[in-house]
Amino acid sequence: MKTTYLPTVMAGLTITASLFPGSLAMAVQPPESAMKHNKPNVLFIVIDDLNDWVGCLGGHPQAQTPNMDRLAARGVVFTNAHVQAPLSNPSRSSVLTGFRPSSTGIYGLAPGIREIDATKNSVSLPQYFRRQGYFTAGFGKVFHDGSIPKELQKDEFDVWGPAPGMPIPEKKFIETPSPIKAMDWGVFPNDDRDQADWITAENAIAQLKSRPTDKPLFLAAGFRLPHVPCFASQKWFDVFPPENEIKLPGYLANDRDDVPFFSWYLHWDLPEPRLSWLKEANQWHNLVRSYLASTTFMDSQIGRLLDALDESGEASNTVIVLWSDNGWHVGEKDITGKNSLWKPSTRVPLIFAGSGVSSGDRCSQPAELLDIYPTLLELCGLPPNPELEGHSLKPQLSNAGAKRQWPAITTANRNSHAVVTDKWRFIQYADGSQELYDEQNDPNEWTNLASNPKYKKVITGLKKWLPKKNLPLAPGSAHRILEQKDNTWYWEGNPIKNEELPD
């Protein structure tokens, strides 16, 4: 079958790459020096659209992620970690700048951080390490695709490596309601070396092998799967039982009956099919299996990178952090996709390992991806950045039972937030409607307690954590955006009337 590739962001500033199997982007060999650095290296691993279907998180009983699990076994896994935004661009913008979406106005797939005043001159995470004497390199999807103009990419990394797009068959395997070619899943391609994640791992490994000797290394690798299209070769599907033996996620038929109507607008325009279509087309089991298989393939590429780090002799002097930019519904709450304030969209893997991190611990305290930036600075002995809005997780990396005073806060569009503690998930939407879930007794979030007067004090206590700063949409905002003007709500520029969903 003929193969094309999804659009790719490639700078080629220091290295070049081919999308053909077996090719390798050769990193420029840095000059040799007798001087040795005394700072730990950083391996920064980013995953796209991975929810908690990871072995060490227990999100799905059939998940097979041996490499993420072994990383967790040699470090600390945060079992209650949540994103700042359930969508790639605002989530990655938050992690890489250290600011909440509500502090920047970046709520959608645009604008990029260098296009607006709030973040135009902020020091991104790789920039900060670079200014502290690190050699920085990024491969794959680290920043959101296209969010950094090509002429500015050299300011973020010393090496801005290839970010290959997904392989796409000439004809879709699954004819979903959306014509978007990426909305697909199944066995493809035949050769793992055709996969974007294989190419990203290969280039990152090459850079690791040609690392500087006189500078510590900050190496970022961004993997695309299990973001749709959920493709993997046959051997990864063979890891799992046949479709009729695949376990579906927890589901309640009338789950949406006690959910505010306003919640629909956070994800209505997603191209992912509704659960009703998956059932009608007999594709629910197939999608679940494809998501699991593509995750396991992606995990194998993380394994290649970890093996290369071990072989380099630098593992004991390297801080590793692994995270996903947002979760993904696979039928829960009647949807597939992301951009909700419920657990399937917000709970993601967050694992620290290596230098300065205790081994084999699990922390159930709430953590935010916003905490990655200050945590890495402290672990590497770098001066703190006073502008950051997150809080270092270093106390929990030494003692996983150490208490945190802060909840995790997720924002989806302006003034719509979720506040998560070790017991509660509280959601307040921009129109004032609310949800409250007891995470310990109702982990599937099936019973909304917000209207029960018994929990009034609980809600009052959680509301105090809602962001006080809620900037309007940043100039150039695009995609799935809600606006309020003159007491009227607008969806994609059209007024919302009589609780009618958009077409």
ABEGO torsion letter per residue (X at the ends): XBBBBBBBBBAGAABBBBABBGBBBBBBBBBBBABBBABBBBBBBBBBGBBABBAAAGABAABBBAAAAAAAAABBBBAABBBABABAAAAAAAAAAGBBAAAAGBABAOBBAAABAAAAABBBAAAAAAAAGBBBBBBEBABBBGABBAAAAAAABABBBBBBBBBBBABBABBBABABAABBBEBOBABAAABAAAAAAAAAAAAAAABBAABBBBBBBBBAOABOBBBBBAAAAAABBBAAABBBBBBBAAAAAABBAAAAAAAAABABBBAAAAAAAGAAAAAAAAAAAAAAAAAAAAAAAAAAAAAAGAAAABBBBBBBABBBBAGBGGBBEBGBABAAAABBBBBBBEBGBBBGBBBABBBBAAAAAAAAAAAAGBBBBAABABBBAAAAAABAABBBABBBBBBBEBGBBBBBBAABBBBBBAAGBBBBBBAAABAAGABBAAABAAAAAAAAAAAAABBABBBBBBBGBBEGBBBBBGGBBBBGGBBBBGGBBBX
